[in-house]
Amino acid sequence: MPPPQIRSSYRKKVLLLHPDRNKNSPDKALKFLEVQEAWDVLGNNDARASYDNFLDKCQNPGLVAEQDALLKQELAAMHREQEEADKAAGWNFGRPATGGGGGSRYGFFGSKRNK
């Protein structure tokens, strides 16, 4: 549940900007939609926590770079593990064939295209 101050401010803004009260003001209708979008985030504890986390990351670029480096290391390790598993299973993706196989000299269908 959002804090009472957020809920109170939201309700005041919604009443002020509601399209039914401002039929001839498209600017206020757009502001009303913006307030609704903000409420979708601020009114939901999980979404608000996620948004706060995002703001923290934006305000601390060193943290983002550190997390990016950790992610790259993790992906590289996963890639190495997958290559080892492929090699152990006898798969040979993207590497030169080493004996006994490796495809046809003439392509997938086993014949020259330019006959």
C-alpha positions in Angstrom: 0.0 0.0 0.0 1.4 3.4 -1.0 2.2 6.0 1.7 -0.8 8.2 2.6 1.0 11.3 1.2 1.3 9.7 -2.2 -2.3 8.6 -2.3 -3.5 12.0 -1.1 -1.5 13.9 -3.7 -2.6 11.5 -6.5 -6.3 11.9 -5.6 -6.0 15.7 -5.6 -4.3 15.8 -9.0 -6.7 13.3 -10.5 -9.7 15.5 -9.4 -8.0 18.6 -10.7 -7.0 17.1 -14.1 -9.9 14.7 -14.8 -11.1 15.0 -18.4 -14.7 15.2 -17.4 -13.9 18.5 -15.6 -11.7 19.8 -18.4 -13.5 18.9 -21.6 -11.9 21.7 -23.6 -8.3 21.3 -22.4 -6.3 18.6 -24.1 -3.2 19.6 -22.1 -4.9 18.7 -18.9 -6.0 15.4 -20.4 -2.4 14.5 -21.2 -1.3 15.5 -17.7 -4.1 13.3 -16.3 -2.6 10.3 -18.2 0.8 11.1 -16.9 -0.5 11.2 -13.3 -2.2 7.8 -14.0 1.1 6.3 -15.3 2.9 7.6 -12.2 0.3 6.1 -9.9 0.7 2.8 -11.7 4.3 2.8 -10.4 4.0 4.6 -7.1 0.7 2.9 -6.1 2.3 -0.6 -6.3 4.9 -1.4 -3.7 6.8 -3.8 -6.0 6.8 -1.4 -9.0 7.9 1.5 -6.7 10.8 -0.6 -5.3 11.9 -1.5 -8.8 11.7 2.1 -9.9 13.7 3.3 -6.8 16.3 0.7 -7.6 16.5 1.9 -11.2 16.9 5.5 -10.0 19.7 4.4 -7.6 21.5 2.8 -10.5 21.1 5.9 -12.7 22.5 8.1 -10.0 25.5 5.8 -9.4 27.1 5.0 -12.8 30.0 3.2 -11.0 27.5 0.6 -9.7 26.1 0.1 -13.2 29.6 -0.4 -14.7 30.4 -2.9 -11.9 27.2 -4.9 -12.5 27.9 -4.8 -16.2 31.3 -6.2 -15.8 30.0 -9.0 -13.5 27.3 -9.8 -16.0 29.9 -10.0 -18.8 32.0 -12.4 -16.7 29.0 -14.5 -16.0 28.0 -14.7 -19.6 31.5 -15.6 -20.7 31.6 -18.4 -18.1 28.2 -19.7 -19.3 29.5 -19.6 -22.9 32.6 -21.6 -22.0 30.5 -24.2 -20.1 28.2 -24.6 -23.1 31.1 -25.0 -25.5 32.6 -27.7 -23.3 29.2 -29.5 -23.1 28.8 -29.3 -26.9 32.3 -30.6 -27.4 31.7 -33.5 -24.9 28.5 -34.3 -26.8 30.3 -34.3 -30.1 28.8 -31.1 -31.5 31.0 -28.8 -33.5 29.4 -25.4 -33.9 31.3 -22.6 -35.6 34.7 -24.4 -35.3 36.7 -26.2 -38.0 35.9 -29.8 -38.2 38.5 -32.1 -36.7 38.4 -35.4 -38.6 35.5 -37.6 -39.6 32.7 -35.3 -40.7 32.3 -31.6 -40.9 29.9 -31.4 -43.8 29.9 -32.0 -47.5 32.3 -30.3 -49.9 29.3 -29.2 -52.0 27.1 -27.8 -49.3 24.0 -29.0 -47.5 22.5 -31.0 -50.4 25.7 -32.7 -51.4 25.8 -31.4 -55.0 27.2 -28.3 -56.8 24.8 -25.4 -57.2 26.3 -24.3 -60.6 25.7 -27.4 -62.8 
